[in-house]
Amino acid sequence: MLELKGVCTFYGKIQALHEVSLSVQEGEIVTLIGANGAGKTTTLMSICGIVPAKKGEIWFQGEPIHKLSPDQIVAKGIIQVPEGRLIFPRMTVMENLDMGAYLRKDKAEIKRDLDYIFDLFPILAERKNQLGGTLSGGEQQMLAISRALMARPKVLLLDEPSLGLAPLVIKQIFKIIEKINKQGTTIFLVEQNAHQALKIAHKGYVMENGRIVMEDSAANLLTNEDVKKAYLGL
């Protein structure tokens, strides 16, 4: 469904990604783990066209997308939940959700998706008239995911959804990610919390210094001695 082939990305003259190749099949949760600064977010930014790849190719559903603009990529169904959530703090929960659906014209389906989101996150229904900036960190993460779901993603890109959250909230967020996937959304998850990410993923990649250094099923990576030492604290 989504494939990167030998992607190299630069910030000015500094190379951030080196020949990155990976794939996400329809219906999977695929996770990319690695230390802070390894290049995980840059990988997502390259997929979204925000930091375009200078070399290599990115394909989505059999079509090259690496030369498309970010808005064209969004229109194809690739939606990112950015690191740090980046909701609109001075807009209400409802207005944030409306922004997620800004490309859509199917009002009846938008209403159905809104009901689905309020079923996933009842707290957002309770707070729908509250300003986004007054929500807790966990509630803001729920809102960021919900805003992305309002765009009806074919692939949902999640960048560090556990960042800055309490352990109980992290468990709740990961259960919801798993539920979203089981209900049909393909997910590419970038996460420093390797243990939680690998527990829910089908497949995983390990990134170091802008390079993919390991690829395996998530179950195998969880028991891999090198991964356990470097990322699982075992």
C-alpha positions in Angstrom: 0.0 0.0 0.0 2.8 2.4 1.0 6.4 1.9 -0.1 9.6 3.8 0.3 12.5 2.9 -2.1 16.0 4.1 -1.3 14.8 7.5 0.1 17.4 10.1 0.9 16.3 13.3 2.5 18.4 16.4 3.4 18.1 19.5 5.6 20.2 21.9 3.6 23.5 20.0 3.1 22.9 17.7 6.1 21.7 14.2 5.1 18.9 13.0 7.4 17.8 9.8 5.7 20.2 7.3 3.9 18.6 4.9 1.4 15.5 4.3 3.5 13.4 1.4 2.1 10.3 0.1 3.9 6.7 -1.0 3.2 3.3 -0.9 4.8 0.7 -3.4 3.6 -3.0 -2.7 3.8 -4.6 -3.5 7.1 -1.3 -3.6 9.0 0.2 -1.6 11.9 3.8 -1.1 11.0 6.1 0.7 13.5 9.3 2.5 13.1 11.4 2.6 16.3 14.7 4.2 17.2 16.4 6.7 19.4 15.6 10.4 19.5 17.1 12.0 16.4 17.4 8.8 14.4 15.3 10.1 11.5 11.9 8.8 12.3 10.0 12.1 12.1 11.9 13.0 8.9 10.6 9.7 7.4 7.1 10.8 8.0 7.8 14.3 6.7 9.2 12.8 3.5 6.1 10.6 3.0 3.9 13.7 3.5 6.0 15.9 1.2 6.8 18.4 3.8 10.5 17.6 3.6 10.7 16.1 0.1 13.0 13.2 -0.7 16.0 14.3 -2.9 16.6 10.8 -4.0 14.5 7.6 -4.1 10.8 7.0 -4.6 7.7 6.9 -2.5 4.7 4.9 -3.8 1.2 4.8 -2.5 -1.4 2.4 -3.9 0.7 1.7 -7.0 1.3 5.4 -7.8 4.5 7.6 -7.2 3.8 10.4 -4.7 7.2 11.8 -4.0 6.8 14.7 -6.4 3.3 15.7 -5.2 2.6 18.6 -2.9 1.6 18.0 0.7 -2.1 18.9 0.0 -2.2 16.5 -2.9 -0.8 13.7 -0.7 -3.5 14.5 2.0 -6.1 14.3 -0.7 -5.0 10.8 -1.6 -5.7 9.7 2.0 -2.3 9.9 3.8 -3.0 11.7 7.0 -0.5 12.5 9.8 -1.0 13.1 13.5 2.1 15.2 14.2 4.5 14.9 17.1 3.4 17.2 20.0 -0.3 16.9 18.8 -0.4 20.5 17.3 -4.2 20.9 17.7 -5.6 24.4 17.3 -5.6 25.6 20.9 -8.0 28.6 20.4 -10.6 26.5 18.6 -13.1 24.3 20.2 -13.0 20.5 20.1 -15.8 20.6 17.5 -14.0 23.2 15.4 -10.8 21.1 15.5 -12.8 18.1 14.2 -14.4 20.2 11.5 -10.9 21.2 10.3 -10.1 17.5 9.9 -13.0 17.1 7.4 -12.2 20.3 5.5 -11.7 18.5 2.2 -14.9 16.5 2.5 -18.3 17.4 1.1 -20.3 14.2 2.2 -22.2 15.7 5.1 -24.1 12.5 6.1 -20.8 10.5 6.2 -19.1 13.3 8.2 -21.9 13.1 10.8 -21.5 9.3 10.9 -17.7 9.7 11.4 -18.3 12.2 14.2 -20.6 9.7 16.0 -17.8 7.1 15.5 -15.2 9.4 17.1 -17.4 10.3 20.0 -17.9 6.6 20.6 -14.1 6.0 20.5 -13.5 9.1 22.8 -16.6 9.8 24.9 -14.6 12.5 26.8 -14.4 14.6 23.5 -18.2 14.5 23.2 -18.4 15.9 26.8 -15.9 18.6 25.9 -17.0 19.4 22.3 -17.5 23.1 23.1 -14.3 23.5 25.1 -11.2 25.2 23.7 -8.6 22.6 22.6 -5.9 24.4 24.5 -7.7 23.8 27.8 -7.7 20.0 27.4 -5.2 17.7 29.2 -2.3 16.3 27.3 -4.1 12.9 26.9 -7.3 14.6 25.7 -5.3 16.7 23.2 -3.8 13.5 21.8 -7.2 12.0 21.5 -8.4 15.2 19.7 -5.3 15.1 17.3 -6.1 11.5 16.4 -9.8 12.2 16.0 -9.1 15.3 13.8 -7.0 13.0 11.5 -9.8 10.3 11.5 -12.2 13.0 10.3 -10.2 13.1 7.0 -11.1 9.4 6.4 -7.4 8.3 6.1 -6.4 5.3 4.1 -3.1 5.4 6.0 -2.8 7.0 9.4 0.7 8.3 10.2 1.2 8.6 14.0 4.3 10.5 15.3 5.1 9.7 18.9 1.5 9.5 20.2 2.8 8.6 23.7 5.1 11.6 24.1 4.6 13.4 27.4 1.7 11.3 28.5 1.2 9.5 31.8 1.5 5.6 31.7 -2.2 5.0 32.2 -3.1 7.4 29.4 -0.4 5.8 27.1 -2.1 2.4 27.6 -5.5 3.9 26.7 -4.1 5.6 23.6 -2.5 2.4 22.3 -5.7 0.4 22.9 -7.5 2.9 20.8 -4.8 2.8 18.0 -5.3 -1.0 18.0 -9.1 -0.6 17.8 -8.8 1.9 14.9 -6.7 -0.6 13.0 -9.0 -3.5 13.7 -11.8 -1.4 12.2 -10.0 -1.1 8.9 -7.4 1.8 9.1 -3.8 1.0 8.1 -1.4 2.6 10.5 2.3 3.6 10.3 3.4 4.3 13.8 6.6 6.2 14.7 7.4 5.7 18.4 10.2 5.9 21.0 8.2 3.7 23.4 9.4 0.6 21.5 7.8 -1.9 23.9 4.2 -0.5 23.5 4.6 0.0 19.8 5.9 -3.5 19.1 3.2 -5.0 21.3 0.4 -3.8 18.9 2.3 -3.8 15.6 2.4 -6.5 12.9 5.8 -5.5 11.6 8.7 -3.3 12.8 11.7 -1.4 11.5 14.6 -0.1 13.6 16.2 3.1 12.5 19.7 4.4 13.5 21.3 7.6 12.2 18.9 7.8 9.3 19.3 4.2 8.2 17.1 1.2 8.5 19.2 -1.3 10.4 16.7 -4.0 11.2 13.4 -5.3 9.9 11.2 -8.2 11.2 7.9 -9.1 12.6 7.0 -7.1 15.7 6.9 -10.3 17.7 10.5 -11.2 16.7 11.8 -7.7 17.4 10.3 -7.9 20.9 12.5 -10.9 21.7 15.6 -9.8 19.7 18.5 -9.4 22.2 19.9 -6.3 20.5 16.5 -4.6 20.4 15.9 -5.6 24.1 19.2 -4.0 25.2 19.0 -0.9 23.1 15.3 0.0 23.2 13.4 -2.1 25.7 15.7 -1.5 28.7 16.1 -5.3 29.3 
